[in-house]
Amino acid sequence: MSIVTDLLAKPGVIAAGEYAYRGDRFSYRGALSEEHARMASIMCRATTMGANMEGRMLEVFQPRSGLSPPRGWVVHGPDYTVCVIANVFCMLDNAKGSINGTINFMIQALAKVPSDLI
């Protein structure tokens, strides 16, 4: 099974997918239209690039802080959360799923993905 299939089986996950760091490809499954999935992949790529830039800046101020390169990021809203680890994203319904459980699963499943892809 793929990480996307495994994520969709988790409680509260309504959509999951992968995006290319180059920005030219994405794949997804779940309750998103093709256009919304395309926009989500663009947003995930742009935010990942920003988080990597910020991690490098923090390393300048505090060398060996462990913040660079970042492995992922989260945006938590009142109803939904976007979780990104490596180049995999998922959208979670907060009322039906666990942010901690979802992120822990993603971290373990994607532990061997190289962090120098950006």
Order of alpha helices (4+ residues) and beta strands (2+ residues): alpha-beta-beta-alpha-beta-beta-beta-alpha
